[in-house]
Amino acid sequence: MAITLSTVSKQLRHSHITWLLEQGVLIHIVQARVGHSNPTITLKVYAHVSARAQQIAVEALNAGLIGGTARTRDGASCELAVLLDV
């Protein structure tokens, strides 16, 4: 299969949107950037669970269960109370 400009463009678009969602950019912002008519379309196509998103979820849960720290979206350590705004 030949690599075409169309194929590369689609791969870049998919990576771009997935990365934005993983960084915590609000869905309606991502939806507007890519021109979808509503956020449901964006979520159906692009919001698959990545290994990084899974790791963030595990760290947050562990922090809550053992009273430790979790990581914010930018990778900084954060006390669970701060994350939960308590």
Secondary structure by P-SEA (a helix, b strand, c coil): ccccaaaaaaaaaaaaaaaaaaacccaaaaaaaaccccaaaaaaccccccaaaaaaaaaaaaaaaacbbbbccccccccccccccc
